[in-house]
Structure formats: C-alpha cells, structure tokens
Amino acid sequence: MEIGTFARNNDQIREALKHDPDFIDLRMDLDHSITFSKATEDLNDADVPCTLHLPSHPDWKPMDLSQGIVPYIDIAADIGAELVTIHSTLSTLMYSDQDIDTFLDAVHLAVNAAENAGVPIAVETLGLYYTELTLLFDSQPAMQLCLDLGHGQIMAHRNRALGHIDSFFDRIEMVNVHDNHGEKMIDEVLEEREKRNVSREEIRELANRYDEHLAIGEGDIDFECIFKELKERHYDGRFLMMCADPSRFPEEREKFMRLWLEA
C-alpha cells in the first residue's frame, strides 16, 4: 500500500516532502504553477515518486479533453511519473450522447501518446456508470481507472465506487480519498426539476459545488464499506489523500489508516 498527497506548486511539493509521503500527485488542474525541473530535482533527492494529473476545465469540449491534453503527456515521461490521470465526458448525467461519442472517438490520441511515452494512463471517475466505462475499456484496453471516492458520492445514495470496484477492480491504479455531502445533490436536483427543466450544464455546476474535497469524516461518505470491498479483493495499491488543504495530509493519513484497519 502507498499513501500519497498532492501538490499544485513547488512550495506544496517541498512542504509535502517533510511528511514522508509514499508519492506525490502533481496536479495541473486549477491554478497550478509547477516548475517541473525543480519538482523533479526535489522528488529525486527525497527518493519520492510522483503521479501526474493532467489539465481539465469545465468549459472544455470532448475533443479538447482528448487532444488538448496530449502535449502534456510528454511531461509525465520527462519527470518519470508512474501514472498519468485524465478527466472525461463519459457521464450521461452531465453530458449528451454526442459528447460521449466524440470523446470515445478522440480519446485514443491520449492513450496512444501515453503508450508512446511509456506511462500508464487512467481515467478519473465522476458520475460514471457501467455502460460508459465498458465502452471506454472495450475501445481502449490500456486505459486504467483512478477511483475517486468523493466523485462517487456526487448525486448518488449508494457511492458509485462500490459498483466500479465490483465491475472494474482489475483496472484500479489509484484511489482518491476525500469527503463531501454529494448525496444531498439528488434532493436539490429533484426539487428544481419539479419547477423547471434542469440542464446538463446546471448539473455540472452543481456537481462542482458538491465536490467539496472535505477531510475524512467531515462529509457523509461511508468509507468503511468501500474500504471493506477493496480489502476483500486484496487491493494494495495507491491511495491519494485529496482533502482540499494539502497541509492536513498527516492528519488525513492517520484517519485513513484507522478506518482501513477497522474495515
């Protein structure tokens, strides 16, 4: 088992290294400002490996998500990243069938680039169902899964991670751990739908709001049942602590280990 944290700039990398993480996820989302040459130097000096989360933006079109990230995959190879993670438009909750088809037609560009760079590639879960993931994995056998437990709770009474574990366990390369109140989004959407039509764009905006990235125990996610499923299948891979405040990593690691042992 490896327990890691994340960083969006070099100061966060240096701070994270003080707490001896097993790995650091370098995230190019939001307002990242990483000087990769310096990051690689610091990581190599500390003998700590990294993973890389590629850029994403809510306004990107499906083709952008595939073509736009390809140039960044070379960075993963240059810094020796052990895994590169992308977002997708696969969710029927948030995107149209046409958007999904466009993504599926174009995602091979990112997969091929990762294969040429010698870096495993994974898709991060967000509102994804069995059918859409099956379509992706059937067309791209090399694609792996980044199981995001916080995203699994968005607009779901039963965390979608449980279904993903049951159906796609062998593809899980990393598990993102953070809390939220995503279950409550269902009631909000249903309440609004009684008054008017709720667009997919509005649902995406709501999902972003409910994706709170809280510390473990500050939301409503039942981590124990998810950890139990992973343990029963002998998962022993990466866990990424994704509380919005990376300085809380030591505290989150301790809470995670306690829950993991109790599950």
C-alpha positions as CSV (number, residue, x, y, z in Angstrom):
1,M,0.0,0.0,0.0
2,E,1.2,3.5,-0.9
3,I,-0.4,6.6,0.7
4,G,0.3,9.9,-1.1
5,T,-0.7,13.6,-1.1
6,F,-0.9,16.2,-3.9
7,A,0.7,19.5,-4.9
8,R,-0.1,22.2,-7.3
9,N,3.1,24.3,-6.9
10,N,6.7,23.8,-5.8
11,D,6.1,25.1,-2.3
12,Q,3.5,22.5,-1.7
13,I,5.8,19.8,-3.0
14,R,8.6,20.8,-0.6
15,E,6.1,21.0,2.3
16,A,4.6,17.6,1.4
17,L,8.1,16.0,1.4
18,K,8.5,17.0,5.1
19,H,5.8,14.4,5.9
20,D,7.3,11.4,4.1
21,P,4.5,10.6,1.6
22,D,4.9,7.4,-0.4
23,F,4.2,9.5,-3.5
24,I,3.0,13.0,-4.6
25,D,0.4,13.6,-7.2
26,L,1.4,16.7,-9.3
27,R,-1.9,18.3,-10.3
28,M,-2.1,20.5,-13.3
29,D,-5.7,21.4,-12.7
30,L,-7.0,24.7,-11.2
31,D,-4.3,27.3,-10.6
32,H,-1.2,25.1,-10.8
33,S,2.2,26.7,-11.1
34,I,4.8,23.9,-11.1
35,T,8.3,24.3,-12.3
36,F,8.8,20.7,-13.3
37,S,12.6,20.7,-13.4
38,K,12.8,21.8,-9.8
39,A,10.0,19.4,-8.8
40,T,11.9,16.5,-10.3
41,E,15.1,17.5,-8.5
42,D,13.3,17.8,-5.1
43,L,11.5,14.5,-5.7
44,N,14.6,12.6,-6.8
45,D,16.6,14.0,-3.8
46,A,13.9,12.7,-1.4
47,D,13.5,9.4,-3.4
48,V,9.7,10.0,-3.6
49,P,7.9,9.0,-6.9
50,C,5.2,11.1,-8.4
51,T,2.0,10.7,-10.5
52,L,0.6,13.4,-12.8
53,H,-2.9,14.7,-13.1
54,L,-3.4,16.4,-16.5
55,P,-5.2,19.7,-17.0
56,S,-9.0,19.9,-17.3
57,H,-11.5,22.7,-17.5
58,P,-15.4,22.6,-17.2
59,D,-15.7,24.5,-20.4
60,W,-13.6,22.1,-22.5
61,K,-15.4,20.3,-25.3
62,P,-15.0,16.5,-25.6
63,M,-12.4,16.8,-28.3
64,D,-10.4,19.3,-26.2
65,L,-10.2,16.8,-23.4
66,S,-8.5,14.3,-25.7
67,Q,-6.5,16.5,-28.0
68,G,-5.8,19.3,-25.5
69,I,-4.0,17.1,-23.0
70,V,-1.8,15.2,-25.4
71,P,1.1,17.7,-25.3
72,Y,1.2,17.4,-21.5
73,I,1.7,13.7,-21.6
74,D,5.4,14.2,-22.5
75,I,5.8,16.0,-19.2
76,A,4.8,12.7,-17.5
77,A,7.6,10.9,-19.3
78,D,10.1,13.7,-18.6
79,I,9.5,13.7,-14.9
80,G,9.3,9.9,-14.5
81,A,5.6,9.9,-13.4
82,E,4.4,6.4,-12.5
83,L,0.8,7.2,-13.7
84,V,-1.0,10.0,-15.6
85,T,-4.7,10.7,-14.9
86,I,-7.3,12.4,-17.1
87,H,-10.9,13.5,-16.8
88,S,-13.6,12.6,-19.2
89,T,-17.0,13.5,-20.6
90,L,-18.4,9.9,-20.2
91,S,-21.1,10.7,-17.7
92,T,-24.7,10.6,-19.1
93,L,-25.6,12.7,-16.0
94,M,-23.6,15.6,-17.2
95,Y,-23.0,15.2,-21.0
96,S,-25.0,14.3,-24.1
97,D,-24.6,11.0,-26.0
98,Q,-23.0,13.0,-28.8
99,D,-20.4,14.4,-26.3
100,I,-19.7,10.9,-25.1
101,D,-19.3,9.6,-28.6
102,T,-17.0,12.4,-29.5
103,F,-14.8,11.7,-26.5
104,L,-14.7,8.0,-27.3
105,D,-13.7,8.7,-30.8
106,A,-10.8,11.0,-29.8
107,V,-9.5,9.5,-26.5
108,H,-7.2,7.1,-28.4
109,L,-5.0,10.2,-29.1
110,A,-4.2,10.5,-25.4
111,V,-3.9,6.7,-24.9
112,N,-1.5,6.4,-27.8
113,A,0.6,9.3,-26.5
114,A,0.8,7.7,-23.1
115,E,1.8,4.4,-24.6
116,N,4.5,6.0,-26.7
117,A,5.7,7.8,-23.6
118,G,5.8,4.6,-21.6
119,V,3.4,5.9,-18.9
120,P,0.2,4.1,-17.7
121,I,-2.9,6.3,-18.2
122,A,-6.1,6.2,-16.1
123,V,-9.5,7.9,-16.3
124,E,-10.8,9.5,-13.1
125,T,-14.3,8.6,-12.1
126,L,-17.0,11.3,-11.9
127,G,-20.7,10.2,-12.3
128,L,-19.6,7.3,-14.5
129,Y,-21.8,4.3,-15.0
130,Y,-21.0,0.7,-16.0
131,T,-22.1,1.2,-19.7
132,E,-19.9,4.2,-20.4
133,L,-16.8,2.7,-18.7
134,T,-17.3,-0.6,-20.5
135,L,-17.4,1.3,-23.9
136,L,-14.2,3.1,-22.9
137,F,-12.3,0.0,-21.8
138,D,-13.5,-2.1,-24.7
139,S,-12.2,0.5,-27.2
140,Q,-9.0,1.3,-25.1
141,P,-7.8,-1.8,-23.3
142,A,-4.7,0.1,-22.0
143,M,-6.9,2.6,-20.1
144,Q,-6.8,2.1,-16.3
145,L,-9.1,3.6,-13.6
146,C,-8.5,6.2,-10.9
147,L,-11.3,5.5,-8.4
148,D,-12.4,8.8,-6.9
149,L,-14.5,8.1,-3.8
150,G,-15.6,11.7,-3.4
151,H,-16.8,11.8,-7.0
152,G,-18.6,8.5,-6.5
153,Q,-20.9,10.2,-4.0
154,I,-21.9,13.1,-6.3
155,M,-25.7,12.7,-6.8
156,A,-25.7,9.1,-5.5
157,H,-27.4,7.5,-2.5
158,R,-25.0,4.5,-2.9
159,N,-21.5,5.5,-3.7
160,R,-20.7,4.6,-7.3
161,A,-17.3,3.4,-6.3
162,L,-18.9,0.2,-5.0
163,G,-20.1,-0.7,-8.4
164,H,-16.8,0.3,-10.0
165,I,-14.9,-2.0,-7.6
166,D,-17.3,-4.8,-8.4
167,S,-17.0,-4.4,-12.2
168,F,-13.6,-3.0,-12.8
169,F,-11.4,-3.9,-9.9
170,D,-8.5,-5.1,-12.0
171,R,-8.2,-1.7,-13.6
172,I,-7.8,0.4,-10.5
173,E,-4.5,2.1,-10.3
174,M,-5.2,4.7,-7.7
175,V,-7.9,5.6,-5.2
176,N,-8.6,9.2,-4.4
177,V,-9.9,9.7,-0.8
178,H,-11.9,12.8,0.1
179,D,-15.3,13.5,1.7
180,N,-18.4,15.5,0.7
181,H,-22.2,15.8,1.0
182,G,-22.8,14.7,-2.6
183,E,-25.8,12.6,-1.7
184,K,-27.8,15.8,-1.0
185,M,-27.4,16.9,-4.6
186,I,-30.1,14.4,-5.6
187,D,-32.8,16.2,-3.5
188,E,-31.7,19.6,-4.8
189,V,-31.9,18.4,-8.5
190,L,-35.3,16.7,-7.9
191,E,-36.6,19.8,-6.2
192,E,-35.6,22.0,-9.1
193,R,-36.9,19.6,-11.7
194,E,-40.4,20.0,-10.1
195,K,-40.3,23.6,-11.1
196,R,-38.4,23.5,-14.5
197,N,-36.1,21.6,-16.7
198,V,-32.6,21.3,-15.3
199,S,-29.9,21.4,-18.0
200,R,-26.7,19.2,-18.0
201,E,-24.7,22.4,-17.7
202,E,-26.5,23.2,-14.4
203,I,-25.9,19.7,-13.2
204,R,-22.2,20.1,-13.9
205,E,-22.1,23.3,-12.0
206,L,-23.9,21.7,-9.0
207,A,-21.5,18.7,-9.2
208,N,-18.6,21.1,-8.9
209,R,-20.2,22.8,-5.9
210,Y,-20.8,19.4,-4.1
211,D,-17.3,18.2,-4.9
212,E,-16.1,19.8,-1.7
213,H,-12.9,17.8,-1.1
214,L,-13.5,17.7,2.6
215,A,-11.4,15.9,5.2
216,I,-12.4,12.4,6.0
217,G,-15.4,12.4,8.4
218,E,-16.5,16.0,7.6
219,G,-19.0,14.7,5.0
220,D,-21.4,11.9,4.6
221,I,-19.4,9.2,2.7
222,D,-19.4,5.7,4.2
223,F,-15.7,4.9,3.8
224,E,-15.8,1.8,5.8
225,C,-18.0,-0.1,3.4
226,I,-15.8,1.0,0.4
227,F,-12.6,0.1,2.2
228,K,-14.1,-3.3,3.1
229,E,-14.8,-4.0,-0.5
230,L,-11.3,-3.1,-1.5
231,K,-9.7,-5.2,1.3
232,E,-11.8,-8.2,0.4
233,R,-10.3,-8.0,-3.1
234,H,-6.8,-7.5,-1.6
235,Y,-6.2,-4.1,-3.1
236,D,-2.8,-2.9,-2.1
237,G,-2.1,0.0,-4.4
238,R,-2.1,3.8,-4.2
239,F,-4.3,5.9,-2.0
240,L,-4.3,9.6,-2.6
241,M,-5.4,11.9,0.2
242,M,-7.4,14.6,-1.6
243,C,-8.6,16.9,1.2
244,A,-8.6,20.5,-0.3
245,D,-6.0,21.6,2.2
246,P,-2.9,19.5,1.5
247,S,-1.3,20.7,4.8
248,R,-3.7,18.3,6.5
249,F,-2.0,15.2,4.9
250,P,-0.5,13.8,8.1
251,E,-3.9,14.0,9.9
252,E,-5.7,12.5,6.9
253,R,-3.2,9.7,6.6
254,E,-3.8,8.8,10.2
255,K,-7.6,8.9,9.9
256,F,-7.4,6.8,6.7
257,M,-5.2,4.1,8.3
258,R,-7.6,3.9,11.3
259,L,-10.6,3.4,9.1
260,W,-8.7,1.0,6.8
261,L,-7.7,-1.2,9.8
262,E,-11.3,-1.2,11.2
263,A,-13.0,-2.0,7.8
